[in-house]
Amino acid sequence: QIKELMVKSAELQKRNGELRSKQIKKWFKKQDAIDEVLDEYEEACGFSLEHLSRNERIEHVKRVYREGWGDGNGNVSKKQSVIDHVSGKEWDHGTKDHRPDKEKMDFSAMAIASKKLFNLTRPSIRTTTTLKYTKLALPYGWSERYRFNDLVGYYNEVTKLSVGIHDCPQYTFQEELACRRLQSQWRALSGKRAFQAKLKNESILGVSKL
């Protein structure tokens, strides 16, 4: 029994490890996608931003989208305004000789890459909620088994059967139907007893009003 519970616990730890591995792979895949978009942007603007750190490059490219250089679909509405923005340390390396050629810059591609990067790096929204409920009792004979304060499975004292936490014992249809009938009969009996108790405490005039 203990061995079976330990096996179930090991399987749970393995699943958690696999989930963690998938999350790590997803993170690396996202970073690769960000690097690809940064390369697309530099190719479109014809100017290397290697003198900036990775985070500075990301912020620079996202600012193109936030400042409204284009709609992100290849349409640039204010080209002259865009050209006026092409200045500063991040563009000219601090010298006039390294400034990009504004006439050869592909503003449409820059706007598209900026929108891609903005969508890749914006924070994902997560919400949490708490549900208050009455914990349903386990079927007859079943009990919870814990290991180091963690639930690892369930054990049946009658059949000597052990199952993992993902195989929580459930009531059968017949058991649920019998429970519903019992509850209905109990409510009827309780109502009858309450009515009889009220009759005993009422006068004849009070009974006639009932």
C-alpha positions as CSV (number, residue, x, y, z in Angstrom):
1,Q,0.0,0.0,0.0
2,I,2.7,2.5,1.0
3,K,4.7,1.4,-2.1
4,E,1.7,2.1,-4.3
5,L,1.3,5.5,-2.8
6,M,5.0,6.3,-3.3
7,V,4.7,5.2,-6.9
8,K,1.8,7.5,-7.5
9,S,3.7,10.3,-5.8
10,A,6.7,9.7,-8.1
11,E,4.4,9.8,-11.1
12,L,3.0,13.1,-10.0
13,Q,6.5,14.6,-9.5
14,K,7.4,13.3,-13.0
15,R,4.3,15.0,-14.5
16,N,5.3,18.3,-12.7
17,G,8.8,18.0,-14.1
18,E,7.5,17.5,-17.6
19,L,5.2,20.5,-17.2
20,R,8.1,22.6,-16.0
21,S,10.2,21.4,-19.0
22,K,7.5,22.5,-21.4
23,Q,7.3,25.9,-19.8
24,I,11.1,26.4,-20.1
25,K,11.0,25.3,-23.8
26,K,8.1,27.8,-24.4
27,W,10.2,30.6,-22.8
28,F,13.2,29.9,-25.0
29,K,11.0,29.7,-28.1
30,K,9.6,33.2,-27.2
31,Q,13.1,34.6,-26.8
32,D,14.1,33.2,-30.2
33,A,11.0,34.8,-31.7
34,I,12.0,38.2,-30.1
35,D,15.5,37.9,-31.5
36,E,14.1,37.2,-35.0
37,V,11.9,40.3,-34.9
38,L,14.9,42.4,-33.7
39,D,16.9,41.2,-36.7
40,E,13.9,42.0,-39.0
41,Y,13.7,45.5,-37.6
42,E,17.5,46.1,-38.1
43,E,17.3,44.8,-41.6
44,A,14.4,47.2,-42.3
45,C,16.1,50.3,-40.9
46,G,19.5,49.4,-42.4
47,F,21.3,50.3,-39.2
48,S,22.8,48.1,-36.5
49,L,21.7,48.6,-32.9
50,E,24.3,46.3,-31.4
51,H,25.7,49.2,-29.3
52,L,22.5,49.0,-27.3
53,S,21.8,46.3,-24.8
54,R,19.1,43.7,-25.6
55,N,16.5,45.4,-23.3
56,E,17.3,48.8,-24.8
57,R,16.9,47.5,-28.3
58,I,13.5,46.0,-27.3
59,E,12.3,49.2,-25.8
60,H,13.5,51.2,-28.8
61,V,11.6,49.0,-31.3
62,K,8.5,49.0,-29.2
63,R,8.6,52.8,-29.0
64,V,8.2,52.8,-32.8
65,Y,4.8,51.2,-32.3
66,R,3.8,53.2,-29.3
67,E,4.6,56.5,-31.0
68,G,2.3,55.6,-33.9
69,W,4.8,55.3,-36.7
70,G,2.4,53.1,-38.5
71,D,-0.6,50.9,-37.9
72,G,1.5,47.7,-37.8
73,N,0.0,46.5,-41.1
74,G,2.5,48.2,-43.3
75,N,0.8,51.6,-43.5
76,V,2.8,54.6,-42.5
77,S,0.6,57.7,-42.1
78,K,3.2,60.3,-41.2
79,K,6.4,59.7,-42.9
80,Q,7.9,63.1,-42.4
81,S,7.1,62.8,-38.7
82,V,8.9,59.5,-38.6
83,I,11.9,61.0,-40.2
84,D,12.0,63.7,-37.6
85,H,12.1,61.0,-34.9
86,V,15.2,59.4,-36.4
87,S,17.8,61.1,-34.2
88,G,19.5,60.6,-30.9
89,K,22.2,58.4,-29.5
90,E,20.4,55.1,-30.3
91,W,20.4,56.1,-34.0
92,D,23.7,57.8,-34.6
93,H,26.1,56.1,-32.2
94,G,27.0,59.5,-31.0
95,T,28.6,60.4,-34.3
96,K,27.4,61.8,-37.5
97,D,29.2,59.2,-39.6
98,H,27.0,56.3,-38.3
99,R,23.6,57.8,-38.9
100,P,21.2,55.7,-41.0
101,D,20.1,56.8,-44.4
102,K,16.5,58.0,-43.8
103,E,15.6,57.7,-47.5
104,K,16.5,54.0,-47.6
105,M,14.8,53.0,-44.4
106,D,11.8,50.7,-44.9
107,F,9.3,52.4,-42.5
108,S,6.5,50.0,-43.3
109,A,8.6,46.9,-42.4
110,M,9.9,48.7,-39.3
111,A,6.3,49.4,-38.1
112,I,5.3,45.8,-38.7
113,A,8.3,44.4,-36.8
114,S,7.6,46.9,-34.0
115,K,4.0,45.7,-33.7
116,K,5.2,42.0,-33.6
117,L,7.6,42.8,-30.8
118,F,5.0,44.7,-28.9
119,N,2.7,41.7,-29.0
120,L,5.4,39.3,-28.0
121,T,6.6,41.2,-25.0
122,R,3.4,42.6,-23.5
123,P,2.5,41.0,-20.2
124,S,0.0,38.2,-20.3
125,I,-3.1,38.7,-18.1
126,R,-3.7,36.1,-15.4
127,T,-6.6,36.0,-13.0
128,T,-7.2,34.0,-9.9
129,T,-10.4,33.2,-8.2
130,T,-11.5,31.3,-5.1
131,L,-14.5,29.0,-5.0
132,K,-16.1,28.4,-1.6
133,Y,-17.7,25.0,-1.5
134,T,-18.6,22.2,0.9
135,K,-16.1,19.3,0.5
136,L,-18.0,16.2,-0.5
137,A,-17.4,13.2,1.8
138,L,-15.7,10.2,0.2
139,P,-17.7,7.1,-0.5
140,Y,-18.0,4.5,2.2
141,G,-14.6,2.9,3.0
142,W,-12.5,5.4,1.3
143,S,-10.0,7.7,3.1
144,E,-7.3,10.2,2.1
145,R,-3.6,9.3,2.3
146,Y,-1.0,12.0,3.0
147,R,2.8,12.0,2.7
148,F,4.7,14.9,4.1
149,N,1.5,16.9,4.4
150,D,0.7,16.4,0.7
151,L,-2.2,14.4,-0.6
152,V,-0.8,11.4,-2.5
153,G,-3.9,9.2,-3.0
154,Y,-6.9,7.4,-1.6
155,Y,-7.2,4.0,0.2
156,N,-10.3,1.8,0.6
157,E,-10.3,0.0,4.0
158,V,-12.8,-2.6,2.7
159,T,-11.4,-3.6,-0.7
160,K,-7.7,-2.7,0.3
161,L,-7.5,-0.7,-3.0
162,S,-5.2,2.3,-3.4
163,V,-5.5,4.9,-6.1
164,G,-3.7,8.1,-7.0
165,I,-4.9,11.7,-6.5
166,H,-6.2,11.9,-10.1
167,D,-8.5,8.9,-9.5
168,C,-10.6,10.4,-6.8
169,P,-13.4,7.9,-5.8
170,Q,-16.8,8.9,-7.2
171,Y,-20.3,8.0,-6.2
172,T,-22.1,5.7,-8.7
173,F,-25.4,6.7,-10.3
174,Q,-27.3,4.3,-8.0
175,E,-25.7,5.7,-4.9
176,E,-26.5,9.3,-5.9
177,L,-30.1,8.4,-6.7
178,A,-30.5,6.7,-3.4
179,C,-29.0,9.8,-1.6
180,R,-31.5,12.1,-3.4
181,R,-34.4,9.9,-2.4
182,L,-33.2,9.8,1.2
183,Q,-32.8,13.6,1.3
184,S,-36.3,14.0,0.0
185,Q,-37.8,11.7,2.5
186,W,-35.8,13.3,5.3
187,R,-37.0,16.8,4.4
188,A,-40.6,15.5,4.3
189,L,-40.2,13.9,7.8
190,S,-38.6,17.1,9.2
191,G,-41.4,19.2,7.8
192,K,-44.0,16.9,9.3
193,R,-42.3,17.0,12.7
194,A,-42.1,20.8,12.6
195,F,-45.8,21.0,11.8
196,Q,-46.7,18.6,14.7
197,A,-44.6,20.7,17.1
198,K,-46.3,23.8,16.0
199,L,-49.7,22.2,16.6
200,K,-48.8,21.4,20.1
201,N,-47.9,25.0,20.9
202,E,-50.9,26.6,19.2
203,S,-54.4,27.3,20.7
204,I,-57.6,26.2,18.9
205,L,-58.0,29.6,17.4
206,G,-54.4,29.5,16.1
207,V,-54.9,26.0,14.6
208,S,-58.0,27.2,12.8
209,K,-55.8,29.9,11.1
210,L,-53.4,27.3,9.9
